[in-house]
Amino acid sequence: MDEGQKVEMPRVKLGTQGLEVSRLGFGCMGLTGIYNPPVPDEEGISMIKEVFNNGITFFDTSDVYGLNNANEILLGKVNAQEAIFS
C-alpha cells in the first residue's frame, strides 16, 4: 500500500434506526487505569482522535473503566474539542 493511501473502514448497522459504526472498535479500558496506570488526558485524547481519523467510530467503554466515569469523561473531552460524536 502506498504511503498516505487510506483504507475504507467497513461499517455495520446497529438496530433499525440507521445508526452505523465501524466494524472494528477501539477498546478504551487501558486509557483510564484498569490494567495499567491511566494515561495522561492529552495522550488519551490524542489516541482517540487518531483512531477516529482512521475511520473507527465504535468506542468500547464502560462507567467502571477508571474512577468516577473517567472513561466517558475522557471521550466527552474529545467530543467537546472536535464534535466527532455528533
N, C-alpha and C positions, 0 to 999 in steps of 0.2 A: 504494500500500500504506500502511495506517495505521501510524503510529509505534508501535513496540512489538510489532507483529504478527510472528510467527515464520514462517519458510518451512520446510516439511518438506524435509530434505535427502534426496534419493534415495540408496538403498543398493544394493549389489551383493554377491552371494555370491562368496566365494573358495573354490575347491576343493569338496570333497564333505563336509567336516566341520562345516558350518554357520556358519563364520566369515563375518561381514558387515562391510563397511566402506562409508563414504560414496563415492559415485561421484566426487565432487570431492575431490582430495587437496591437501595443503599441502606444497610443496617446501621442505625445511629447509636447503638448501645455503647460502643467504645468511645464516643465523644464525651460522655459525662460521668465516667468513672465506675462502671460495673466491673469490668475485667482488668482495668488499668487505671492509673490516675487520670482525672479529667484533663482534656486538652484545653489550653487557653481559648477563650472565646474567639479571639481573632483567628486562630488556627482552625477551629471548628467551622467558623463562618466561611473561611476560605475554602475548606474542603467541600462544604455543602454547595457553594457557588460553582466550584469546578465540576462536581458531579452533575449538577443541574445543567450547566453549559454543555455537557457532553450527552445530554438527552435523557438523563434519568430523572423521572418525575415521581417515582414511588419511594417514599422515605418510611422505613420501618422504625417506629418509635413507640415509646410507652411512658406513662407517667411515673413508672418505677425506675426508669433509667436516670440515675442521678438523684440528688436530693431536691425536694420541693419542685417537681416538674421541670428540672433543669434541661432535659432534652427538648421538650416542647418550647421552652423559653428560648433556647438557642435557635431553633427553627424559626420562631417568631422574630428574632432579631434579624435573621437573614431576610425574611419577608418584608420587614419594615424598611430595610435598606434597598431591596431590589424588587419587591412586589412580584415574586416568582410564583407564589401560590394563589394567584387570583384567577 
